[in-house]
Amino acid sequence: MPPRSRRERPAKPALSRAGIVATAVRLMNTEGLERVTMRRLAQELDTGPASLYVYVRNTAELHAAVLDEMLGTVDLRPVRAPGDWRDRLVDVLSSYSDVLFEHPGLAQSALVARPSGRNYLNLLEALLTLLHEGGVPDEQAAWGVDLLLQTATATAAEHSTRRGLPGTADEENTLAEALRTASARTHPRLAALGAELLTGSGGERRRWAFHALINGTLRTPRRGT
């Protein structure tokens, strides 16, 4: 069958930043973020990589845009819900961690990406609103929100990366045995707390960590510490 002429082919949709990011998100969901490069994206859009640079400067900016798009799925409803402000703040942070946890590449990218889109700004506004509601001084909230997001991001990146790796369960069992059998003579505190070090589910430990950081942000002034 002879090839169709260019005039006979259906016209390609016009490129746009929104369309490029939407295609990148779809590729991430099917192939992983590490496969979302400018070259792969251009192939998917049936265009040349050079045409994408009009809308996205480089792969780092593309990944930041993908991250911002996914942040639109973070549950911000706790901001307006009743209940203790700390618990509602933890709910938002937990939702953020869950979004990253579902996409290991995205979680790794979030460690270094600097999104500046609407969804990221909405997340920051939600966290700062809850810290303000709790009476956290503004200057402490400004630094504390960064620390809270760093912890949520690092936790998601660590656990999503380790999930499914061969030997992970064996490593955890080996550590548990080492803690359980620590000598009271050489490691008295480990011997006393060895079993306690590994208690609690991942969700319980994550919520406790957030509460510890929130309480520390509330009570730790930026000056004279």
C-alpha positions as CSV (number, residue, x, y, z in Angstrom):
1,M,0.0,0.0,0.0
2,P,1.6,3.3,-1.1
3,P,2.2,5.8,1.7
4,R,-0.4,8.5,2.2
5,S,0.6,12.0,1.2
6,R,1.0,14.6,3.9
7,R,-2.2,16.3,2.6
8,E,-4.2,13.2,3.2
9,R,-3.1,12.7,6.8
10,P,-5.3,14.1,9.5
11,A,-4.0,17.3,11.0
12,K,-2.1,16.9,14.3
13,P,-3.5,18.8,17.3
14,A,-1.8,22.1,17.9
15,L,0.9,21.9,20.6
16,S,0.3,23.6,23.9
17,R,1.9,23.5,27.3
18,A,-1.2,22.0,28.8
19,G,-1.3,19.3,26.2
20,I,2.4,18.5,26.6
21,V,2.1,18.2,30.4
22,A,-1.0,16.0,30.0
23,T,0.8,13.7,27.7
24,A,3.8,13.6,30.1
25,V,1.5,12.6,32.9
26,R,0.0,9.8,30.8
27,L,3.5,8.5,29.9
28,M,4.5,8.6,33.6
29,N,1.5,6.5,34.6
30,T,2.3,3.9,31.9
31,E,6.1,3.9,31.7
32,G,7.4,5.7,34.8
33,L,8.7,9.2,35.2
34,E,12.3,8.1,34.2
35,R,11.0,7.5,30.7
36,V,9.5,10.9,30.4
37,T,12.2,12.7,28.4
38,M,11.9,15.5,25.8
39,R,12.8,13.0,23.1
40,R,10.3,10.4,24.3
41,L,7.6,13.0,24.6
42,A,8.3,14.4,21.1
43,Q,7.9,10.8,19.8
44,E,4.6,10.4,21.5
45,L,3.4,13.8,20.1
46,D,4.7,13.0,16.6
47,T,6.9,16.1,16.5
48,G,10.5,17.1,16.9
49,P,12.1,17.7,20.3
50,A,13.0,21.3,19.3
51,S,9.3,22.2,19.0
52,L,8.7,21.3,22.7
53,Y,11.3,23.7,23.9
54,V,9.0,26.6,23.0
55,Y,6.7,25.4,25.9
56,V,9.1,23.6,28.3
57,R,12.8,24.6,28.7
58,N,14.2,21.2,29.7
59,T,13.4,17.8,31.3
60,A,13.7,19.3,34.8
61,E,11.0,21.9,34.1
62,L,8.9,19.2,32.5
63,H,9.1,17.0,35.6
64,A,8.3,19.9,37.8
65,A,5.2,20.6,35.7
66,V,4.2,16.9,35.9
67,L,4.7,17.1,39.7
68,D,2.5,20.2,39.9
69,E,-0.2,18.5,37.8
70,M,-0.2,15.5,40.2
71,L,-0.4,17.9,43.2
72,G,-3.9,18.7,42.0
73,T,-5.0,15.4,43.4
74,V,-3.8,16.2,47.0
75,D,-6.9,16.3,49.3
76,L,-7.1,19.9,50.6
77,R,-10.6,19.5,52.0
78,P,-9.3,19.1,55.6
79,V,-8.4,22.8,55.5
80,R,-12.2,23.7,55.8
81,A,-13.2,20.7,57.8
82,P,-13.9,20.7,61.6
83,G,-11.6,19.2,64.1
84,D,-8.1,19.9,65.6
85,W,-5.9,21.9,63.3
86,R,-3.0,19.6,63.8
87,D,-4.9,16.5,62.8
88,R,-6.2,18.3,59.7
89,L,-2.7,19.5,58.8
90,V,-1.4,15.9,59.1
91,D,-4.2,14.7,56.9
92,V,-3.1,17.1,54.1
93,L,0.5,16.1,54.5
94,S,-0.4,12.4,54.4
95,S,-2.4,12.9,51.2
96,Y,0.6,14.6,49.7
97,S,2.8,11.7,50.7
98,D,0.3,9.2,49.3
99,V,0.3,10.9,45.9
100,L,4.1,10.7,45.7
101,F,4.2,7.2,47.1
102,E,2.1,5.9,44.1
103,H,4.8,7.2,41.7
104,P,8.4,6.4,42.9
105,G,10.0,8.4,40.1
106,L,7.8,11.4,41.0
107,A,8.8,11.1,44.7
108,Q,12.5,11.1,43.7
109,S,12.0,14.1,41.4
110,A,10.1,16.0,44.1
111,L,13.3,15.9,46.3
112,V,15.0,18.4,43.9
113,A,12.2,19.8,41.7
114,R,11.0,23.3,42.3
115,P,7.4,23.5,41.1
116,S,5.8,26.9,41.0
117,G,2.4,26.1,39.4
118,R,-1.1,26.7,40.7
119,N,-1.5,23.3,42.5
120,Y,1.8,23.7,44.4
121,L,0.8,27.2,45.5
122,N,-2.6,25.8,46.6
123,L,-0.8,23.2,48.7
124,L,1.4,25.8,50.3
125,E,-1.6,28.1,51.0
126,A,-3.4,25.2,52.6
127,L,-0.5,24.3,54.9
128,L,0.1,27.9,55.9
129,T,-3.6,28.5,56.6
130,L,-3.7,25.6,59.0
131,L,-0.5,26.7,60.7
132,H,-2.0,30.2,61.1
133,E,-5.2,28.7,62.5
134,G,-3.0,27.0,65.1
135,G,-1.4,30.2,66.2
136,V,2.0,29.4,64.8
137,P,4.0,32.7,64.4
138,D,4.3,33.7,60.8
139,E,8.1,33.5,60.7
140,Q,8.1,30.0,62.2
141,A,5.4,28.9,59.8
142,A,7.4,30.2,56.8
143,W,10.3,27.9,57.7
144,G,8.2,25.1,59.2
145,V,6.1,24.5,56.1
146,D,9.4,23.8,54.2
147,L,10.5,21.3,56.8
148,L,7.1,19.5,56.8
149,L,7.1,19.2,53.0
150,Q,10.7,18.0,53.0
151,T,9.9,15.3,55.5
152,A,6.8,14.2,53.6
153,T,8.7,14.1,50.4
154,A,11.7,12.2,51.8
155,T,9.4,9.6,53.5
156,A,7.5,9.0,50.2
157,A,10.7,8.8,48.2
158,E,12.4,6.3,50.6
159,H,9.4,3.9,51.0
160,S,8.2,4.1,47.4
161,T,11.8,3.3,46.1
162,R,12.2,0.4,48.5
163,R,8.8,-1.1,47.8
164,G,9.3,-4.2,45.7
165,L,13.1,-4.2,45.8
166,P,14.5,-7.8,46.1
167,G,15.8,-8.5,49.5
168,T,14.0,-5.7,51.3
169,A,12.2,-8.1,53.7
170,D,15.4,-10.0,54.4
171,E,17.2,-6.7,55.3
172,E,14.4,-5.7,57.6
173,N,14.4,-9.1,59.3
174,T,18.2,-8.9,59.7
175,L,18.0,-5.5,61.3
176,A,15.2,-6.7,63.7
177,E,17.3,-9.7,64.8
178,A,20.4,-7.5,65.3
179,L,18.4,-5.1,67.5
180,R,16.7,-8.0,69.4
181,T,20.1,-9.6,70.2
182,A,22.1,-6.4,71.0
183,S,24.3,-6.9,74.0
184,A,23.2,-5.1,77.2
185,R,26.9,-4.7,78.1
186,T,28.1,-3.0,74.9
187,H,24.8,-1.4,73.8
188,P,22.7,-0.9,76.9
189,R,20.2,1.5,75.3
190,L,19.7,-0.7,72.3
191,A,19.1,-3.7,74.5
192,A,16.5,-1.7,76.4
193,L,14.7,-0.3,73.4
194,G,15.5,-2.7,70.6
195,A,12.0,-4.1,70.3
196,E,10.4,-0.6,70.6
197,L,12.5,0.8,67.8
198,L,10.5,-1.1,65.2
199,T,7.0,-0.9,66.6
200,G,4.1,0.8,64.9
201,S,2.8,0.8,61.4
202,G,4.2,3.0,58.7
203,G,1.1,5.2,58.9
204,E,1.3,5.5,62.6
205,R,5.0,6.5,62.6
206,R,4.4,9.0,59.7
207,R,1.6,10.7,61.6
208,W,3.7,10.9,64.8
209,A,6.6,12.4,62.8
210,F,4.3,15.1,61.4
211,H,2.9,15.9,64.8
212,A,6.4,16.1,66.3
213,L,7.4,18.5,63.6
214,I,4.3,20.6,63.9
215,N,4.7,20.9,67.7
216,G,8.3,21.8,67.3
217,T,7.4,24.5,64.7
218,L,4.9,25.9,67.1
219,R,7.2,26.1,70.0
220,T,10.6,26.9,68.4
221,P,11.3,30.5,67.7
222,R,13.7,31.3,64.8
223,R,15.8,33.5,66.9
224,G,17.5,32.8,70.2
225,T,17.1,29.0,69.9
